[in-house]
């Protein structure tokens, strides 16, 4: 793409920032959009909000992906099946903990956005799709495959109260049983079943869970697609930004080295890096420990690495990190450069501290390690990140 940037009397600093953004892969928002059926997306919204995907009819996608929290849930780690209410209300009951921070949906499923979840357990890079389904993949669309996973996860939407023991195994076969039952519930719903069949151009009795997943994926691609932000308008239309935002952007693309990983159309390289966010809660691997990408690849060099999170609307999606252990954005930024500058490490158990020391070894090879930023730099970076905000097309109804 040949891009002719608008030239105004903005000064060298502004033009330097524009050129840096384009060189790092930023494109106009519309170039990230994937065309989908609006009719299907509208049905997908209803399915996203429906509890019919859960065997107990008690939890929906919208239960943990809430507008108020930037399409996340505002919790350190998600509370899945068995929880009640939304946000902190879910901590009061006996819901099952999902031992990672809930990821938001901004830009998910856009052009070339093909790596999903903190550990990349659904990965469509290189023209091949890798997932827990192996050769039995239900789709070659990574987002559609990703949509298949929560309704088959025991802690998220299934629970242990389901009668048949064979659906408790979290295998492809048990997932297919759950998908079949969910499809029957949706087909029997007088509103959802007919609408989905019409949108998919099939008979009601021909509906499959793939139709449900395609609809939810269409909703995500429509509702959360990248829209113009203040920074897009600055870069591509020559609109002004406050001085502190420009200065933060120059740090982001300059001495901060943030764009070494947070680059491209989504401010993420969609690769895996080791930033020593403190452990919290049970941890994916127990005792507060989470091996990250290693759990997928079994490659020792991947231990403690997690996918670079995109940055759209990042101010709205606290807490931060795979463990959700950091409450504010300034501290989350600080950890990238100066992990010991965040006092939470003093509260860790001996096992957790040992894991932290190991994670420092991984971090030492990251581009940002060794960079020096001062408190005023962090404030400017937060100001810059405020320019990466936009809103959804529709409001999501959570309980």
N, C-alpha and C positions, 0 to 999 in steps of 0.2 A: 504494500500500500504506500503510495506517495502522498505525503501529507504536507500541505502548505499551511503553516501556522500563521495566524493573524499577527501582524506587526503593528504595535501601537507604541506610544511614548511611555511604556510601562517601566522601562529601565532594564538594565542587564540582568538584575536578579530575577525578575519575573520571567524573562525569556529563557534564562538558564534553567529555571524550574520547569517550564513547559517542555523544553527539549529533553530534560532528564526524564520526565514522565513518559514521553513518547518513546525514548530510547529504552526504557524499562518495560515497554509492552502495553502501556495504556492505550486503549482504542475507544472510539465513540461508543456509548452504551448500546446503541442499536446493533452494533456488530457482534455482540455477544448473544443476541436473542435467537432462540430456536423456535421456529414456527410450529404451533400446535393448534388443534381445534379448540376454539373458544367454548363451543358447546360441551366438549369433553372436559375442559378445564373447570367449567361450572359444576359439572357432576362430581369431578374430583374434589372440589371444595366441600361438597356435602359429605363425601366419603371421608375426607380428612377430619371432619367434625363429628362423624358418626362413631358410636361405640360398638357398632355391629362387627367390627373387625376383631374385637376381643371376645373370646368364648363366654366370658362372664358378663358381657355388655356393660362393663364398668369403666373402660378407658378408651380414649380416642387419640389419634395423632395430635389433635388440638389440645389435649390435656397437658402435654409437656412442651408444646410449641405455641407460645402465647404472644399476642401482639404487644402487650405491656412490657415484655422482656425481650423485645427485638427478635421474636420467633424462637427464643430459647425459653427457659422456665424460671430463671432467677435464682436457682438453687446451685449449691456447690456441686452436687451430683443428683441425677434424676431419681425421683421416687416413682417406680412403675406400678405394676399391678398390686392392688390392695390399698393404694393410697386414695385419699379423697380430697376434693377441692383442687385449687391451683396454687402455684407458688409455695410460700412458706406453710400454707395450710396443710400441705401434703406431708410435712414433717411430723405432724401431730398424731398420725395414725400408725398402722402396722404395714404400710406399703413396703415393697421390696426395693432395695437400693440397687440402682444401675450404676456401677462404680466408675463412671466417667461423666464429665461435664457435658450437658446437652448442647449440641451444636445447632446454630441457627441455619436458616435456609437461603440467605442472600446470595443470589447468583448461581445457586445450585442447578446443575443440569444445563447451564448455558453452553455456548460453543466451546469445546475443548475442556469443559469442566467435567472430568471423568474419573476423579479419585474421591472416594467417599469414606467417611468416618475417620476418627483420630488415627487409627492404625492402617488405613487404606485397605480394609478387608474387602472392599469392592473397588477394583482398579482396572480401568479400561485403557491405560496408556499403552503405546506401542502397537495398537491395533488388535490386541488380544485382551479378553476379559477374564480377570482372575477374581474369584469369589468363593465363598463357602460351598456353593453349589457344584463346583468343579465342572465336569463335562455336562452336567445336567442343568446348565444354566437356563432359567426360564425366559431370558431375553438377552439380546446383545447390546442393549442400552444400559449403561452402568447405573443411571438414575432409577430406571425401572427395577433393576435387580436390587438396588439399595432399598427401595420401597418394600420389597418382599420380606426384609429381615425382621423389623420390629414385631409384626404379627406372629412370628414364629419363635420369638425370644421369650423364655420362661419369665424372666424378671420384668420384662417390659409390658407385654400385653397378654400373656398366656396364664401364668400362675401355676400352682401345683394342685389346684382343686379340680382340674379337668379329670373326668372319670377314667378315660382310657390311659393306661400306663404307657402305651406305645407313642403317645404324642409328647411324652416328657423327655425324649431322648435328644431333642434338638438335632436331628438328622434330616436329610433331604426327604426321607420317607415320612417322618413325623410332620415335617413342614407341609407336605402335600395333603395330609389328613386335615391339618388346621386350615389350609387354604380352601379345601373343598367345603368344609363346614362354614367358613366365613362367606364363601360365594353363595351358598344356599341361603344364609341369613339375609344377605343383601338382595338376592333375587326375590325373596319372599316379601321384602319390604315394598309396599305399594308405591312409594315415591321413588326410592333409589333404584330398585330393580328395573322398572320400565324406563326410567331416564337413562340409566347406564346402557341398557340394551339398545335404545334408540341412538345414543351417541356413538356406540361402537358398531352400529349397523348389523346387529345380530339378533336372533330370536332370544326371548327371555330364557328359554331352557338351554341355550348354547353358551351362556355366560361362563367365564372362567376367571380365576383369580388374576390372571394376566390382564384382563379387562379392567379390574379394579386398580391394579398397580399402574397401568397405563394412564388411567384417569387421574390418579393422585399425582403422578409425575407431571402430567399436563398442567395440573393446578399449580404445582411448585414452580414449574418453568414460567408460568404466566404471572402468578402473584408476586414472586420474589425475583423476577428477572431484573438485571441491573438497569437502573434508570439514571437519568442525568443527575449528577450531584453538582454541588458548587464547584468542586474541583474539575469535573468534566467541562463545565461552562468556562472556567478559567483557562483550561488548556486548549480547548477547541474553538471557543467563541471569543476569547480575549476578554472575558468578564473579569472584574477586579476581585481580589480577595483581601481580607484584612492583613496588615503587615505581619502580625504574629503567626498567621496561618502560612504565609509565604516563607517566613523564616523557619517554621517547623518543617515545611516541605523541603527546604534546602538541607536541613539536617537529615531528614528521612532519606533523601537521595544522595546525600553527601557524607559527612563525617560519621553519621550514625550507622551507616551501612545497612539500614533497614531493608532497602530495596534489593539487597543481595538475595533475600528469600521472599520478601513481600513484594513481588513484582507481577507483571502481566496484567491482563484485564481485570483480574479478581484480587489483586494485591496478594497473591500467593503463587509460589512456584509449583504448588501441589506435590511437593517432594517432602522428605522426612528429615527432621533435624532434632538435635538434642539440646533443648533449653531446660535448665534445671528448675522447673516449677516444683514446688514442694509437694510431697505426697499428701494425700488426705483420705480419710474414710478407709474403707476396706481395701481398695486397690484391686485392679483387674486380676492381679496375681497373688492377692492376699497380703496381709500385714501392711497394708498401705502402699504396696509396691505395684507398679505397672510397667511391664516390659515394652509396651508400645508396639512398634512395628515388628519386633521380634516374634510376637505372638502369631503373626501371619506368615513371616518368611522363615522363621527358625534360624536366621542368620545372626550369629552373635554380634556382628557389627551394627545390627539394627536395634539392639537393646537400648531402650530409653529414647528412641526417636519417635516423633509424632509428626503428622502432616501439618504443614504450615497453615495456620488458620487465615482465611480471607479477612479483610479488614472493613468491609462495608458495614456501616451502622455499629461498629465495634463499641462505641460508647454506651450503647443500649443493652449490651449482652453480658454484663457482669454476672457472676464472677468469671475469672479467666484461667486458662490453662486446662490441660486434659483432666486434671484432678479438681478443677474449680477452686483451688486453694487460695487464689489471690482475689481480693474483693474489689480493688480499684485499678483503673487503667494505668495510672502513673507507676504503681508498683509492678504491674505486669511488664511495663516497658523496662523498668530498672533491672529486673531479673535478667534480661537479655544481656546486659552489659556488666552488671555488678550484683551477682546473686547474693552476696553477703550483705548488701545494703538493705535487704528486706528482713526485718527482725523475726519473721515467722519461723525461721530455721531453728531458733533456740527452743522451740516447743516440741521438736520432733523426738520420737523414741530412738533408742540406739539402732534398731534395725532400719528405721527410716533415714537416720543420719548416714548410715553406711551406704544406703542406696543413693543418697544425695552426693556423697563423695564420689561414687562411681559415675553419677551423671555429670559431675564436673569434668571428668576425663573426656566424656563425649563432647561436652560444651566447648572444651578448649580448642577443638578443631573447627568450630563454627566461625564464619566470617566476622560475627559481631564481638567475639570474645577479645578482650584487650582494648576495645574502644573505650574512650573516656567521654562521658557525658555528665553535665552538671545539672542540678535541679532546674535551673531556668531552661535548659535544653529539653528536659522532659516535659515541662509545661508547654513549650512550643510544639512539641510532637503531638501532645494531646489536642492542642488547638488545630493542628493540621488534620488529625484524624476526624475532627468534627466536620471537615469539608467533604467527607466521604459518606454522607447520609442521604437516604431517600426513603420514600414510603411505599407501601404495598398498593396494589390495585384494589383489593378487597379487604375488609375486616374479617378476621377469623373469630368465630364464636367458640369460646372455651367455657366449660361448665362453671 
